[in-house]
Amino acid sequence: MKKEVVFLGTGTSQGVPVIACGCAVCQSTDSRDKRLRSSVLIRYGAQQVVIDTGPDFREQMLRLGVQDLHGVVFTHSHKDHVAGLDDVRAFNYKYHTPMPIWADAYTLQRLEGEFPYIFDGTNYPGIPQIDRYEIDTAPFEAAGVPFLPVPVLHYRMPVLGFRIDNLAYVTDANYISPESKALLVGLDVLVLNALRREPHISHFNLQEALALVDELKPRQAYFTHISHLLGTHEEVSAELPARVQLAYDGLTVAFE
């Protein structure tokens, strides 16, 4: 069975380039320095599930040419991870079926507040049709894809990372408990946020992300949720150890 993670976006909340910024990263002509907001597509056999629908969700679907989407799983409720939810309606129109979404109780509550017209029972023609499924810390299947939630903290905000077989995706975190680290042992691929070089209140910086890779020892690690403050893809990549790479938009990685 083919198992792949496709990086739909690898940027932080402002994306890269940042509006009105003239820094070397934002002015770079390297396509790997053009970063939409963070999201991935999981291909698991014939099934395709997206983790997070940020503001660039529509562009990401068009750029990748996605024709089939079987579900959406959310890490948390911040706008750069949920703002594109409305655009799942394109798949409603094509397949005449609701889009299933999975999120924890707080995220579902926030989605109802962000998109009241979807969830208030109005049934106005053309609004997204969605089936909601609440998740906690127990393993679950999203459209046939096995997910193991990995609780982490984004400063004081609980966020869910996810393990899918030997792939783990952890974004928007700056603390992982020993209990959650135990769920991240023996990985083929670890995807982890590494925002910038300087310390940050709610994200791992580059040094912290590298230390965590050394501790968890995945076969390969890819950093995402990257700010323009980290540096260009080329210069940062030259500093990284062999088993660590910066992810970039459009990168596809197989996992076991």
Protein Blocks (a to p, Z undefined) as FASTA:
>chain_A
ZZddddfbfcdfkopadehiabfklmpcbfklpccdddddddehjbccdehjafklmmmm
mmnopabdcbdcdfblcfklmmmmmmmmmmmmmnopacdddddfklmmmmmmmmmmlmno
nopghiacdddddddfbccdeehiacddddddehjaccddddehjaccdehiabdcfklm
mmmgoiabdcdddfblbdcfkbccfklmmmmmmmnopabdcdehiafklopfklmmmmpc
fkbccddehiacddZZ
